[in-house]
């Protein structure tokens, strides 16, 4: 099979490393070679977090080159726009509509971009953009901490991995006491992309 590269980006505290671990685990359960690397920087202070996940028959390096990602998975919309240069022309993007203004915006030094400005930047490279209000959707479950798994469910529709390996990976990575609500969030995320319009 042709290798698949997924770039996951957002900010500290959104569960990005867990999401990339679950993706890597699901791909390994499929029998693929998988390489991943994380860049967390000042994540504990709400800074940028990036995970590169590459999978296929043979993967030589975990790093995705510029223009090499098949899918951009953005848990924070401005971070998605900042890293969309990694996306292949015509690639796909799943972006959470959540925005966390950085310090320069919070202090009034700069203005946080409007959604259409962010989407315009991403659309210059992406063939399809799924722009999802994940927080609103997952709040229906009564636990917004399952947001990252909801978004993984949205991502899963774009990847050739079975629901079974996703479930196995989630069960392996999450405590048993929260697995059921996270499986519900995952299914809800899948339905969101299956039914959603493309922005």
Secondary structure, DSSP 8 states (H G I E B T S, - for coil): ---EEEEEEEETTS-HHHHHHHHHHHHHHTT-EEEEEEE-TTGGGT-EEEEEEEEES----S---TT-EEEEEESSHHHHHHTGGGEEEEEEEEEE------HHHHTTSS----HHHHHHHHHTTEEEEEEE-HHHHHGGGT-GGGHHHHHHHHHHTTSS--HHHHHHHHHHHS-GGGHHHHHHHHHHHHHHHHH----
